[in-house]
C-alpha cells in the first residue's frame, strides 16, 4: 500500500460540513495522508487522447465524494422542512454578528438575515436557528431554492476547475456552453440575437447593453424608457432608473425621456397616452435616441405587466424611426410561459438587445449581428466565477427538465394558484391587501394604503412570522414574491398564504 503526505490539514468547521461521510469524502478526494490500493487508482496516461481534466472528473474517488456529500445533505435537509423560530441560546451571538455586519457595511442590513449555510428547497436556516420560507430568493436569484442537489453537484464541478474566476482573457468551455445556450433559448422563436457577452451582474449586463446601443447609434445620446423603470445602480443605470433617491448626489450621465406604462385599469387610454408621447419625443429629438429601454414585466417598478398589443403599438413606430429596442429581462427571465418574457408576449421580432441575470447565476447581454461593436468597447476582467457559470448551466437545464415553461407549465400553473389564493385573501381583508399583480412566478400585492410605511411594516411582520417577501414600486408600494420555480409546490404556496394571513392579522388588526 502506497502513502503520500500532502502536508495539508483538514479543519472542519461546524454543522453538516463536519458530517463523517463528508469528512471522509474529502480525505478520499486527496486531502490528507492519502492512501490507496494501486489497482483502484486510475493511471494517468498522457499518451492517450483523454484530457487529464476529464480523468480527474471521472476519477472514482471524486464520484464517491459526490455520493457521500449528496447523501449527507439529504439526511440533514430532512430537518429543514418547516418554519420555526430562533433558538434563544443563539440570540446573543447572532446579534453580535449583526452588529459587526452593520459596522463593516456602514449601515444595517435590510433584514436581520444571516444564513447558516443550510436549507432545503424554499426553506432556509438562519444562523440564529430559525427557519424561514424564502419566497424572495435573493430577489429572484435562487431558482432552485437552497442547497439543492443539482446545484451542489454543479458547484462541485466548478470546484474542480483550474480557476475560481473566468474572464475576457481566459475562459473555460462552460462559458462557451452558457453563451450558446442563452443564444439558443433567445432565438428559438425568431428573435435575431446572435451573440452573448457574459458579465458578473445585472447592472453590468445593462451597462453593456447601453454601450452597444450608443455605439451603434452614435452620436445619439438619449434613451427612452418607462415610468418606474429600474436598470441598476451604476452611474449610467442610475440615470435610467426612475427613482430620484437612487441618484442622490450622483451626476446625471444619460438624458432619459419617460413614457407612461400600461394601466390594467384603463389599457386603451394608457396605450394612447404612451404612443402619443412617443411620437412627440421622436419628433422633438430627431435622431437623438440611441435606444428604447423596456422591462416586459416591470419588476422593481411594481410588477406591471405589458401586453403584445401595448408593446407592438410602441415598437412599430420605434422601428420606423430606427431606434433600437432593448428588453431588460434581468428579473423576468424564466418566470413566464417561455424562457424570456418578450417571447411570452410574442415580441420576438422587436428584440434587438436583451439582458438576463439573477436566476441565471451569471448575467449576460444578447444582441444581433447588426449591433456587434466595431470598436473594443466590451471587455472586463471577470465575466463570472466558474461556480456561477456552471451552476447557471444546471439552472437552465433544471428549469426545462422540471417543465417550468409552457402554457400549462409550472410557472403559469403555480403562479395562477398563488394569485387565486391572494385574491381570496384580498376578498377576506379588503382594507389590508389588494391585487394580485404580475405574471407567472412574479407575484405582488399592495398592502394597506399602498404607502411605503405600510409595506415595510408588513414586510417586517412577515419576516418575524417566517415568510420572506420584499418591497417594490412606489405610489403604491407593493410586496412581491419570487418563489423558486424549480422546487416550489402548491403545499409551499399554501404555507406562504397561511403565513401571510397570520402576518396581516398581527400587523393591521
Secondary structure, 3 states (H helix, E strand, C coil): CEEECCCCCCCCCCHHHHCHHHHHHHHHCCCCCEEECCCCCCCCCCCCCCCHHHHHHCCHHHHHHHHHHHHHHHHHHCCCCCCECCCHHHHHHHHHHHHHHHHHHCCCCCCCCCEEEEEEECEEEECCCCEEEECCHHHHCCCCCECCHHHHHHHHHHHCCCCCEECCCCCCHHHHHHHHHHHHHHHCCCCCCCEEEEECCHHHHHHHHHHHHHHHCCCCCEEEEECCCCCCCCHHHHHHCCCHHHHCCCCCCCEEEEECCCCHHHHHHHHHHHHHHHHHHHHHCCCCEEEEEECCEECCCCCEECCHHHHHHHHHHHHHCCCEEEEEECCCCCCCCCCCHHHHCCCHHHCCEEEECHHHCCEEEEECHHHCCCCCCCCCCCCEEHHHHHHHHHHHHHHHHCCCCCCCCHHHHHHHHHHHHHHHHHHHCCCCEEEEEEECCEEEEEECCCCHHHHHHHHHHHHHHCEECEEECCCCCEEEECCCCCCCCHHHHHHHHHHHHHHHHHHHC
